[in-house]
Amino acid sequence: MTEMHAIQQFTPFTPVNWETLKAAVKEKTGIDITSDAGLASSRGITLRWAYDAQAQTLEVQLMDRKWYDPDEPAIDQMIHDLAESVMNSK
């Protein structure tokens, strides 16, 4: 049974932020984000994302994790921290 995980939303999220975050997510999780919306897994973690460049909005949701991975709050915090650091960088 798959449980629903919280959707995190980040705005304003510029196209430059999006490109930077994709590289950071790949480095941190191994997930290669190649489109503005999708679902992908790596290293036991599955993420869903949707980026709207016109609205400058990003949604990210943890969909699944292996039992040996950090718990959901820790993964959500990692996602939040990555997105916030990208948004706050100059």
C-alpha contacts under 8 A as a table, 3 or more apart, distances in Angstrom:
res1	aa1	res2	aa2	distance
2	T	64	D	7.44
4	M	63	M	7.14
5	H	61	Q	6.54
5	H	62	L	5.90
5	H	63	M	6.34
5	H	72	E	7.87
6	A	61	Q	6.22
6	A	62	L	7.32
7	I	59	E	6.44
7	I	60	V	5.79
7	I	61	Q	4.64
7	I	62	L	7.57
8	Q	59	E	5.51
8	Q	60	V	5.26
8	Q	61	Q	6.20
8	Q	80	H	7.61
9	Q	57	T	6.99
9	Q	58	L	5.59
9	Q	59	E	4.44
9	Q	60	V	6.57
10	F	13	F	6.24
10	F	57	T	5.79
10	F	58	L	5.12
10	F	59	E	6.46
10	F	83	A	7.43
11	T	56	Q	6.05
11	T	57	T	4.81
11	T	58	L	6.59
12	P	55	A	7.84
12	P	56	Q	5.11
12	P	57	T	5.92
13	F	17	N	5.88
13	F	18	W	6.75
13	F	53	A	7.80
13	F	56	Q	4.68
13	F	57	T	5.42
13	F	58	L	6.40
13	F	87	M	6.76
14	T	17	N	5.00
14	T	18	W	6.27
14	T	53	A	6.80
14	T	56	Q	5.44
14	T	57	T	7.94
15	P	18	W	4.93
15	P	19	E	6.30
15	P	53	A	6.13
15	P	56	Q	7.43
16	V	19	E	5.24
16	V	20	T	6.23
17	N	20	T	5.16
17	N	21	L	6.02
17	N	86	V	5.75
17	N	87	M	6.13
18	W	21	L	5.10
18	W	22	K	6.18
18	W	51	Y	7.82
19	E	22	K	5.28
19	E	23	A	6.66
20	T	23	A	5.42
20	T	24	A	6.37
20	T	86	V	6.72
21	L	24	A	4.90
21	L	25	V	6.00
21	L	82	L	7.00
21	L	83	A	6.50
21	L	86	V	6.34
22	K	25	V	5.23
22	K	26	K	6.26
22	K	32	D	7.25
22	K	33	I	5.80
23	A	26	K	5.20
23	A	27	E	6.25
23	A	32	D	7.98
24	A	27	E	5.13
24	A	28	K	6.09
24	A	82	L	7.16
25	V	28	K	5.12
25	V	29	T	5.65
25	V	30	G	6.90
25	V	31	I	6.31
25	V	32	D	7.49
25	V	33	I	7.94
25	V	82	L	7.64
26	K	29	T	5.44
26	K	30	G	4.39
26	K	31	I	4.76
26	K	32	D	5.21
26	K	33	I	7.31
27	E	30	G	5.77
27	E	31	I	7.95
29	T	42	S	6.60
29	T	43	R	6.71
29	T	45	I	7.69
30	G	42	S	5.54
30	G	43	R	6.76
31	I	40	A	6.47
31	I	41	S	6.04
31	I	42	S	5.32
32	D	40	A	7.59
33	I	36	D	7.87
33	I	38	G	7.85
33	I	40	A	7.62
35	S	38	G	6.63
36	D	49	W	7.44
36	D	50	A	5.74
36	D	51	Y	5.00
36	D	52	D	7.23
37	A	48	R	7.53
37	A	49	W	5.35
37	A	50	A	4.16
37	A	51	Y	6.10
38	G	48	R	5.67
38	G	49	W	5.59
38	G	50	A	6.66
39	L	46	T	7.02
39	L	47	L	5.66
39	L	48	R	4.35
39	L	49	W	6.57
40	A	46	T	5.56
40	A	47	L	5.70
40	A	48	R	6.75
41	S	44	G	6.65
41	S	45	I	5.42
41	S	46	T	4.12
41	S	47	L	6.41
42	S	45	I	5.53
42	S	46	T	6.66
44	G	64	D	7.84
44	G	65	R	5.38
44	G	66	K	5.09
44	G	69	D	6.97
45	I	62	L	7.57
45	I	63	M	7.78
45	I	64	D	5.87
45	I	65	R	4.49
45	I	66	K	6.71
45	I	69	D	7.70
46	T	62	L	6.14
46	T	63	M	5.33
46	T	64	D	5.02
46	T	65	R	6.26
47	L	60	V	6.96
47	L	61	Q	5.70
47	L	62	L	4.70
47	L	63	M	5.40
47	L	64	D	7.25
48	R	60	V	5.75
48	R	61	Q	5.14
48	R	62	L	6.44
48	R	63	M	6.50
49	W	58	L	7.25
49	W	59	E	5.47
49	W	60	V	4.42
49	W	61	Q	6.33
50	A	58	L	5.81
50	A	59	E	5.21
50	A	60	V	6.68
51	Y	56	Q	7.41
51	Y	57	T	5.85
51	Y	58	L	4.44
51	Y	59	E	6.43
52	D	55	A	5.45
52	D	56	Q	5.57
52	D	57	T	5.27
52	D	58	L	6.42
53	A	56	Q	4.66
53	A	57	T	6.74
54	Q	57	T	7.97
60	V	79	I	7.94
62	L	65	R	7.79
62	L	72	E	7.73
62	L	75	I	7.72
62	L	76	D	7.14
65	R	69	D	6.36
65	R	72	E	7.93
66	K	69	D	5.46
67	W	70	P	7.97
70	P	74	A	5.93
70	P	75	I	6.37
71	D	74	A	5.45
71	D	75	I	6.45
72	E	75	I	5.18
72	E	76	D	6.01
73	P	76	D	5.03
73	P	77	Q	5.98
74	A	77	Q	5.06
74	A	78	M	6.20
75	I	78	M	5.00
75	I	79	I	6.31
76	D	79	I	5.14
76	D	80	H	6.10
77	Q	80	H	4.92
77	Q	81	D	5.94
78	M	81	D	5.12
78	M	82	L	6.17
79	I	82	L	5.23
79	I	83	A	6.20
80	H	83	A	5.24
80	H	84	E	5.99
81	D	84	E	5.14
81	D	85	S	5.97
82	L	85	S	5.26
82	L	86	V	6.30
83	A	86	V	5.20
83	A	87	M	6.18
84	E	87	M	4.98
84	E	88	N	6.01
85	S	88	N	5.14
85	S	89	S	6.06
86	V	89	S	5.30
